[in-house]
Amino acid sequence: MNYIKVIEEGLRHSRSVMCRTCGSHTPIYGNEGICYNCENLIVTERDSLITGDELARMLDSYNKKIMDGDYADAISEYESLLKKYDMPQYLYMNGINYLKYSNYKVSQIRYDRAGFMEENSDYKKESIDLFSQARLFFNKTITAAKQSLPEKDIASDSALYLIFLSYIKLGDFRGGEYYLKKLMNLNNFLSDYSEIIFDSAIENYDSILKKCDLMLKKGEFTFTLFYYVAFALFKKRRYKDAQNILAALSEIIPNSSIDTLLDEIALL
């Protein structure tokens, strides 16, 4: 399959929709898609309506702090949002916030400056503490999403998906697989996409490529799908193919995972 051509065609028929969980503006093809930043489900008709409202303004302020690298203030701002919108998807996103902040602290560890031992020790401790907070919020997401399942006003597929995502982030693949099977009973776009995430977690790269092609043939399109294709190709040492897909994606969605993988390929 010519993935570059599919990406270009998809872009021509997409429109930008603000994710109501993290505030990222994501190009969406059709009625639904996946946010490139938090991987929450975006429903075009529902989420396109939030631009300009209170939630949109709060998310915009939060994102400006993220862009400035001010993670502490960004998390503080997001937790203010959580007080107003105490729902599973926002608990999950705050877990992502802490996870990113933890990774940032790890990235500050260096061995080429004076006094690096003491400074690095502080960064490691801070990173561990932040990672613990991330795990706490993923566990809170699981609890809250499970409680929401019987409620008629919350789509059960979204709740199941959040539980599944949280288990994967916690590294609990057994729990993730259990809820993946529940999602697969729905036999829809979200269940198919969840299979791709699970295959990536368990390093089943041949299955990723096969299932991505099947999704695209069924008309199930989302730009994040191509990151998993590129990652699978990278792991199969098809570096040039992976690089071409990532380069095309980087022009459409600003994602640090894409940039990191492109940097890895450049060093080969």
C-alpha positions in Angstrom: 0.0 0.0 0.0 1.2 3.5 -0.8 0.9 5.1 2.6 2.1 8.5 1.5 -0.6 8.7 -1.1 -3.2 7.6 1.4 -2.0 10.3 3.9 -2.1 13.0 1.2 -5.6 12.0 0.2 -6.8 11.9 3.7 -5.5 15.3 4.4 -7.4 16.7 1.4 -10.7 15.5 3.0 -10.0 16.3 6.6 -10.9 19.2 8.9 -9.2 20.4 12.1 -11.1 19.6 15.3 -10.1 20.6 18.8 -9.7 17.6 21.1 -11.9 18.4 24.1 -9.6 16.4 26.4 -6.2 18.0 25.7 -7.0 20.9 23.4 -4.8 19.7 20.5 -6.1 20.6 17.0 -6.2 17.3 15.2 -7.1 16.8 11.5 -10.0 14.4 11.3 -11.2 12.5 8.3 -14.9 11.6 8.5 -17.0 11.4 11.6 -14.4 10.3 14.1 -10.7 10.0 14.7 -8.0 9.8 17.3 -6.2 12.8 18.8 -2.6 12.8 17.9 -1.6 14.0 21.3 -3.6 12.0 23.9 -5.1 9.3 21.7 -8.6 10.0 23.0 -11.5 9.5 20.7 -12.7 12.7 18.8 -16.2 12.7 17.4 -16.4 15.5 14.7 -19.9 16.7 15.2 -19.6 16.8 19.0 -16.1 18.1 19.5 -16.1 20.7 16.8 -18.7 22.6 18.9 -16.4 23.4 21.8 -14.2 26.0 20.2 -14.6 29.3 22.0 -16.4 28.0 25.1 -15.0 27.8 28.7 -13.4 24.4 28.2 -11.7 25.5 25.0 -10.3 28.6 26.8 -9.0 26.6 29.7 -7.3 24.0 27.4 -5.8 26.8 25.3 -4.2 28.4 28.4 -2.9 24.9 29.5 -1.4 24.2 26.1 0.4 27.6 26.0 2.2 26.6 29.2 3.0 23.1 27.8 4.5 24.8 24.7 6.7 27.0 26.9 7.9 23.9 28.7 6.3 25.0 32.0 5.0 21.6 33.0 4.4 22.4 36.7 2.1 25.4 35.9 0.5 23.4 33.0 -0.4 20.6 35.4 -1.7 23.0 38.0 -3.9 24.6 35.3 -5.1 21.2 34.1 -6.0 20.2 37.7 -8.1 23.3 37.9 -9.9 22.1 34.8 -10.3 18.7 36.5 -12.3 20.3 39.3 -14.8 21.5 36.8 -14.8 18.5 34.5 -14.3 15.5 36.8 -14.6 12.8 34.1 -12.4 9.7 33.3 -10.9 11.2 30.1 -9.5 14.2 32.1 -8.1 11.9 34.8 -6.4 10.0 32.0 -5.0 13.1 30.4 -3.5 14.3 33.7 -1.7 10.9 33.9 -0.2 11.7 30.5 0.8 15.2 31.9 2.7 13.6 34.8 4.2 11.0 32.5 5.5 13.7 30.1 6.8 15.8 33.0 8.6 12.7 34.3 10.2 12.0 30.9 11.3 15.7 30.8 13.1 15.3 34.1 14.8 12.2 32.8 15.9 14.2 29.7 17.7 16.7 31.9 20.1 14.1 33.3 23.6 14.8 32.0 27.1 13.7 32.8 29.1 16.5 31.2 28.8 19.3 33.7 30.2 20.2 37.1 28.3 18.8 40.1 26.3 16.4 37.8 26.1 13.6 40.4 24.0 15.6 42.9 22.0 17.3 40.2 21.2 14.1 38.3 20.2 12.5 41.6 17.6 15.2 42.1 16.3 14.7 38.5 16.0 11.0 39.0 14.1 11.4 42.3 11.7 14.0 40.8 11.2 11.7 37.7 10.3 8.8 40.0 7.9 10.9 42.0 6.2 12.2 38.9 5.9 8.8 37.4 4.2 7.6 40.6 1.7 10.4 40.2 1.1 9.3 36.6 0.3 5.8 37.7 -2.0 7.1 40.4 -4.1 9.0 37.7 -4.2 6.0 35.4 -5.5 3.9 38.2 -8.0 6.6 39.0 -9.1 6.6 35.4 -9.7 2.9 35.5 -11.9 3.2 38.7 -13.9 6.2 37.3 -14.4 4.6 33.9 -15.6 1.4 35.3 -18.1 3.3 37.5 -19.3 5.1 34.4 -20.0 2.0 32.3 -23.7 1.5 33.5 -24.5 5.2 32.9 -26.6 5.8 29.8 -25.1 9.3 29.2 -21.6 8.0 28.7 -20.7 5.9 25.7 -19.6 2.5 26.9 -17.1 2.1 24.1 -15.3 5.3 25.2 -15.2 4.1 28.8 -13.9 0.7 27.8 -11.2 2.4 25.6 -10.0 4.6 28.5 -9.8 1.6 30.8 -7.8 -0.3 28.1 -5.5 2.7 27.5 -4.8 3.1 31.2 -3.9 -0.6 31.6 -1.5 -0.3 28.7 0.1 2.8 30.2 0.5 1.0 33.5 2.3 -1.9 31.7 -0.5 -4.3 32.7 -1.0 -6.1 29.4 -3.1 -8.7 31.0 -5.6 -6.1 32.1 -5.3 -4.4 28.8 -6.0 -7.6 26.9 -9.1 -8.3 29.0 -10.7 -5.0 28.1 -9.4 -5.2 24.5 -11.6 -8.4 24.2 -14.6 -6.4 25.5 -13.8 -3.7 22.9 -13.5 -6.2 20.1 -17.1 -7.3 20.8 -18.2 -3.9 19.6 -16.5 -4.5 16.2 -16.0 -0.9 15.3 -13.3 1.7 14.6 -12.3 2.1 18.2 -11.9 -1.7 18.7 -9.8 -2.0 15.6 -7.6 0.9 16.6 -7.2 -0.6 20.1 -5.8 -3.8 18.6 -3.1 -1.8 16.9 -2.1 -0.2 20.2 -2.0 -3.6 21.9 0.1 -5.1 19.1 2.6 -2.3 19.5 2.8 -2.8 23.3 3.5 -6.5 22.8 5.8 -5.9 19.9 3.8 -7.8 17.3 4.9 -5.6 14.3 3.8 -7.9 11.5 0.3 -7.8 12.9 0.3 -4.0 13.1 1.0 -3.8 9.4 -1.6 -6.3 8.5 -4.3 -4.8 10.7 -3.5 -1.2 9.6 -4.0 -2.2 6.0 -7.3 -3.9 6.9 -8.5 -0.7 8.7 -7.7 1.5 5.8 -9.5 -0.9 3.3 -12.6 -0.7 5.6 -12.4 3.1 5.4 -11.2 3.5 9.0 -8.8 6.4 8.8 -7.0 8.4 11.4 -3.6 10.0 11.0 -2.2 8.4 14.2 -2.5 5.0 12.5 0.4 5.9 10.3 2.7 6.4 13.2 2.2 2.8 14.2 2.8 1.7 10.6 6.1 3.7 10.6 7.1 2.4 14.0 6.5 -1.2 12.8 8.5 -0.6 9.7 11.3 0.9 11.8 11.4 -2.2 14.0 11.5 -4.4 10.9 14.5 -2.3 9.7 12.7 -0.8 6.8 14.2 2.6 7.8 13.6 4.5 4.5 9.9 3.5 4.3 9.5 4.5 8.0 11.3 7.8 7.5 9.1 8.8 4.5 5.9 8.2 6.4 7.2 10.0 9.5 8.3 13.0 7.3 4.9 13.2 5.8 3.2 13.0 9.2 5.5 15.6 10.7 4.1 18.1 8.2 0.5 17.5 9.5 0.7 16.7 13.2 3.2 18.1 15.7 4.1 15.0 17.8 7.3 14.5 19.8 7.2 10.7 19.2 7.4 11.3 15.5 10.4 13.7 15.9 12.2 11.3 18.2 11.8 8.4 15.8 13.0 10.6 12.9 16.1 11.5 15.0 16.8 7.8 15.7 16.6 7.0 12.0 18.9 9.9 11.1 21.6 8.4 13.4 21.6 5.0 11.6 
